[in-house]
Amino acid sequence: MMIDVSSRTLPRMPHPVLIAEDRGPVRTLRLNRPTLHNAFDAELVAVLTQALLDAAQATAIRVVVLAGAGSSFSAGADLQWMRGMIAASEADNRADALALARLLRTLDELPKPTIARVHGPAYGGGVGLVAACDIAIGSTETRFGLTESRLGLLPAVISPYVIAAIGARQARRWFATAETFDAAVAQSLGLLHQVVIGNQLDQAIDHQVRLLLTAGPLASSAAKALVARVARGGDADAVDAENASLIARLRVSPEGQEGLGAFLDKRAPAWMPEHVS
């Protein structure tokens, strides 16, 4: 099942598992299984993946916010879904895991800045969503857990994004112990960029959105690709050559010319919304 995310609020079912809301150039994708703490099942994975792909293609959208309805961000895998996978074959389990992997890669590589708005519990795959976003802001009551090892499992599919966020040394501990931890620890690990009290969460998100909207749209899109490429390392001369080519293309592009011209002329660039300063 897919959601058409071209309109402002997009219900396709009496109780859609995902709600997309547009506010100017910002699209919020809200997981909407609040009675189940926004736990994943096959439908939610498929719908969220498609919604991200649609957001990538929406030219008017410049920032994507990922949030959860109700009292939780996401509690990870749905218990009924997990029960069904116990009886499924290894091949079916592999296909199921690959669907989640595709979701996380789509989020990680989305050519637009993403912000995780994290409140309440975020466990398992919910931690993966947070780690795959570019910016993660959480409220003080948020709790996290990579609890798969309690079930004799491991957070394998989400591991590339969690390890990138918190580092291999920390991942060894939290993957093995399945301990839960609070927002302050999550920030110290690098999983959260900022922690605020609950009633300031939306204000903090709005502040980050305003900052993102001051950047050139093409520059924002290219930023995460640049970070990913440099982080992979490789031959230093090749990295230098690619980076020099990138900045040269940006300087002579219409966006780069506008941005530099606006700076020199002491005016706002054309891409900046009027209400942002």
Buried (B, 14 or more C-beta within 10 A) or exposed (E): EEBEBEEEEBEEEEEBBBBBBBEBBBBBBBBBBBEBBBBBBBBBBBBBBBBBBBBBEBEEBBBBBBBBBBEBBBBBBBEEBBEBBEEEEEEEEEEBEEBBBBBBBBBBEBBBBBBBBBBBBBBBBBBBBBBBBBBBBBBBBBBBBBBBBEEEEBBEBBBBBBBBBBEEEBBEEBBEEBEBBBBEBBBEBBBBBBBBEEEBBBEBBEBBBBEBBBBBBBBBBBBBEBEEBEEEEEEEEEBEEBEEEBEEEBEEBEBBEBBEEBEEEEEBBEBBEEEBE
